[in-house]
Amino acid sequence: MDAKTPRTDAGPLKDLSVAFNSPSTYLGDVEGDMIGVLVSSAADLALIVENGEVKDIAISDSGLAGEGFADRWRGMRWIDTVTVESRPKIEEMLNSDSAPRRWRQVNHPSDSALDVPVKYIAVRIGPENRFVVLGRDLRAMSILQQRLVEAHQDLERDYARLRYMEARYRMVFDASSDPLLILDLATMVIKSANPGAARLLSSSPRALEGKAIGDLVHSESALAALTGEVNATGSGRVNRIQLATGETVDLEATAFREERAARLMVKLVSDPARADGLAGGTGFSELLEELPDGFAVVDADQRLISMNSAFRDLMKVAGRSAGVGADVGEFLGRSGTDLNVLFSTLKKNGVLRNFATVMRDRFGSEEPVEVSAVAMTVADKDVFGLSVRSIARRLSTGPDLSQQLPSHAGQFTELVGRVPLKDIVRESTLLIEKLCIEAALEITANNRASAAEMLGLSRQGLYSKLKRSGLNSNDT
């Protein structure tokens, strides 16, 4: 079927192309040179092919001209200028007398890595086996098609990543032990509820969707206060608010944006752990809360029951109940070994003093601390009180691994207990590596190629190590 012939699912339609009525009347006296100009102007590439051989060639496209086709193709068989899979198309164009003629795309091998795609149409002229072949360069279209394919693949990858992220979010949301609600901040209508919230509200997650939070609580004024605090600061909290089920809870809310709308994540704390329940007095509880050193109460499973504001500052969390129920090992200790030593000593002796370790916040940053702890039994349950003090400002200035290598074993032992072994080994290795590179560059007068050969590295490997060690400012 002709490329110009429209087609539908029902089959080809009538050819709508229009030909000259009297070409011989108006073009019969045109000279050959002028015809050559017309032919070469009508296409990016024009060939005169006789008996399958390229007799002449005209190229108007500068990009094609740069490929050197004009010099190579004259005198060659046209079929020998294309790739193997394109040869049947050339044979069809030269041997077919059927009308209407149609454009065929073929590929020409090139000096570059990619073939050159050209779309041809061959027109027989005269009684002899002679053709005028018009060609259009398809490289620009091929590049656009490739970009379209790459854009489509990028979109598919983005969609897949979004689906995986949504699945992870849903899994974490549903598996959370905390009752959680997602609300629309403008209307305070529930958009999503996890199973914990559904159990607390004596409903199902799907049944809660679309309900207003005001229908589930007895205090509209508390909700208004919570909304005002969230609008002002991005988060808020109201204490001891009664649900429609009769249970009293605390509400902790955090605002975020989703699909150009403001959302609110609300946690329902049904039995917030409080330090005063273990301390035995309101005044003592207030003192612990304002204590400048971090203080936390941990149960026998090493999970946080309560903590004061200084401990929350070390964790980088907000809200009195934030972090409650979390494993203390997520925030305290270089490794599980530290906590095993700490709690085994507490269980054996009942008390621990000045235990050196590190405190990690929720972003992964570490700070050296000292821990003093005591073991107690409250309401027939074993609990541990941990007092955590930052010692970052009073650490002794020992040997700096980034500046000098310890000269004897005593300097290494000074680091043990304050710096993990893997950090000592890594920093020592980096320092030795930096010293060797500096020596090699000095010996070779900063010739990096010679320095790489001397060190047994590739040049790329040397550049990578120079960048890592901060020595890449001196360019050769």
Residue pairs with C-beta under 8 A, 6 or more apart in sequence:
1 7
1 12
1 102
2 15
2 17
2 100
2 101
2 102
3 102
3 103
4 15
4 16
4 17
4 100
5 12
5 13
5 14
5 15
5 16
5 100
6 12
6 13
6 16
7 13
15 100
17 100
20 26
30 38
36 58
39 46
39 58
39 132
39 134
40 46
40 58
40 59
40 60
41 60
42 134
43 60
43 134
43 135
43 136
44 59
44 60
44 61
44 64
44 118
44 135
44 136
44 137
45 57
45 58
45 59
45 60
45 61
45 64
45 69
45 118
45 134
45 135
45 136
45 137
46 57
46 58
46 59
46 60
46 132
46 133
46 134
46 135
47 54
47 56
47 57
47 58
47 73
47 78
47 131
47 132
47 133
47 135
48 54
48 55
48 56
48 57
48 130
48 131
48 132
48 133
49 55
49 78
49 94
49 122
49 130
49 131
49 132
49 133
50 128
50 129
50 130
50 131
51 129
51 130
52 77
52 78
52 79
52 94
52 129
53 75
53 76
53 77
53 78
54 73
54 74
54 75
54 76
54 77
54 78
54 81
55 74
56 74
57 69
57 70
57 73
57 74
59 65
59 69
59 70
61 137
63 137
63 139
64 116
64 118
64 137
67 108
67 110
67 111
67 116
68 111
69 81
69 108
72 81
73 81
78 90
78 94
78 133
79 87
79 90
79 91
79 94
81 108
82 89
82 90
82 106
82 107
82 108
82 109
83 106
83 107
83 108
83 109
83 115
85 107
86 106
86 107
89 104
89 105
89 106
90 106
92 104
93 101
93 104
93 120
93 121
93 122
93 131
93 133
94 122
94 129
94 131
97 124
101 121
101 122
101 123
102 121
103 119
103 120
103 121
103 136
104 119
104 120
104 121
105 117
105 118
105 119
105 120
105 138
106 117
106 118
106 120
107 115
107 116
107 117
107 118
108 115
108 116
108 118
109 115
109 116
110 116
116 137
116 139
117 137
117 138
117 139
117 141
117 142
118 135
118 136
118 137
118 138
119 135
119 136
119 138
120 133
120 134
120 135
120 136
121 133
121 134
122 131
122 132
122 133
123 131
123 132
123 133
123 134
124 130
124 131
125 131
125 132
173 180
173 192
173 194
174 194
174 195
176 194
176 196
177 196
177 325
178 196
178 267
178 268
178 269
178 325
179 194
179 196
179 197
179 199
179 200
179 201
179 267
179 268
179 270
180 193
180 194
180 196
180 197
180 265
180 266
180 267
180 268
181 190
181 192
181 193
181 194
181 197
181 208
181 213
181 265
181 266
181 268
182 190
182 191
182 192
182 193
182 263
182 264
182 265
182 266
183 189
183 190
183 191
183 213
183 263
183 264
183 265
183 266
184 191
184 261
184 262
184 263
184 264
185 227
185 230
185 231
185 255
185 261
185 262
185 263
185 264
186 261
186 262
187 212
188 212
188 213
188 214
188 223
188 227
188 264
189 210
189 211
189 212
189 213
190 208
190 209
190 210
190 211
190 212
190 213
191 209
191 263
192 205
192 209
193 201
193 203
193 205
193 208
193 209
194 205
195 205
197 205
197 208
197 268
198 204
198 205
198 207
198 208
200 243
200 245
200 247
200 249
200 268
200 270
201 208
201 216
201 243
201 244
201 245
202 245
213 223
213 266
214 220
214 223
215 244
216 243
216 244
217 223
217 241
217 242
217 243
217 244
218 241
218 242
218 243
218 244
219 238
219 241
219 242
222 238
222 241
222 251
223 238
223 241
225 236
225 238
226 236
226 237
226 238
226 251
226 253
227 236
228 236
229 235
229 236
229 237
230 236
230 253
230 254
230 255
230 264
231 255
234 254
234 255
235 252
235 253
235 254
235 255
235 318
235 319
236 252
236 253
237 250
237 251
237 252
237 253
237 319
237 320
238 250
238 251
239 250
240 248
240 249
240 250
241 248
241 249
241 250
241 251
242 248
243 249
243 268
247 270
248 270
249 268
249 269
249 270
250 268
250 269
250 272
250 321
251 266
251 267
251 268
251 269
252 266
252 267
252 269
252 319
252 321
252 322
253 264
253 265
253 266
253 267
254 264
254 265
255 262
255 263
255 264
255 265
256 262
256 263
256 264
256 265
257 263
267 321
269 321
272 320
272 321
272 324
273 297
273 305
273 306
273 321
273 324
274 285
274 306
275 285
275 288
275 289
275 295
275 297
275 306
275 307
275 308
276 282
276 284
276 285
278 297
278 305
278 306
278 378
278 383
279 285
279 288
288 295
288 308
289 308
289 309
290 308
290 309
291 308
291 310
292 310
293 310
293 387
293 388
293 389
294 307
294 308
294 310
294 311
294 313
294 314
294 359
294 369
294 386
294 387
294 388
294 389
295 307
295 308
295 310
295 311
295 385
295 386
295 387
295 388
296 304
296 305
296 306
296 307
296 308
296 311
296 328
296 385
296 386
296 388
297 304
297 305
297 306
297 307
297 383
297 384
297 385
297 386
298 304
298 305
298 328
298 383
298 384
298 385
298 386
299 305
299 381
299 382
299 383
299 384
300 381
300 382
300 383
302 327
302 328
302 329
302 339
302 343
303 325
303 326
303 327
303 328
304 323
304 324
304 325
304 326
304 327
304 328
305 324
305 383
306 324
307 315
307 323
307 324
310 388
311 388
312 318
312 319
312 320
312 322
312 323
314 331
314 359
314 361
314 367
314 369
314 388
314 390
315 322
315 323
315 331
315 359
315 361
315 362
316 361
316 362
316 363
316 365
317 323
317 362
323 331
328 339
328 386
329 336
329 339
330 360
331 359
331 360
331 361
331 362
332 338
332 339
332 357
332 358
332 359
332 360
332 369
332 371
332 386
332 388
333 339
333 342
333 357
333 358
334 357
334 358
334 420
335 420
338 357
341 355
342 352
342 355
342 357
342 371
342 373
343 384
345 352
345 355
346 352
346 373
346 374
346 375
346 384
347 375
350 374
350 375
351 373
351 374
351 375
352 371
352 372
352 373
352 374
353 372
354 370
354 371
354 372
355 370
355 371
355 372
355 373
356 368
356 369
356 370
356 391
356 417
356 418
357 368
357 369
357 370
357 371
358 366
358 367
358 368
358 369
359 366
359 367
359 368
359 369
359 388
359 390
360 366
360 367
361 367
367 390
367 392
368 390
368 391
368 392
368 395
368 418
369 388
369 389
369 390
369 391
370 388
370 389
370 391
371 386
371 387
371 388
371 389
372 386
372 387
372 389
373 384
373 385
373 386
373 387
374 384
374 385
375 382
375 383
375 384
376 382
376 383
376 384
376 385
377 383
395 418
398 411
398 414
398 415
398 418
399 406
399 411
399 414
399 415
401 415
401 419
401 424
401 427
401 428
401 431
402 427
402 430
402 431
404 431
405 428
405 431
405 432
405 435
406 412
406 415
406 428
412 424
415 424
416 424
430 468
430 469
433 465
433 469
434 469
434 471
436 455
437 451
437 455
437 462
437 465
437 466
437 469
437 471
438 471
440 451
440 454
440 455
441 447
441 448
441 451
441 471
441 474
443 451
443 454
444 450
444 451
444 454
446 474
446 476
447 476
448 459
448 462
448 463
448 466
448 476
449 459
451 462
452 458
452 459
452 461
452 462
455 462
457 465
463 472
466 472
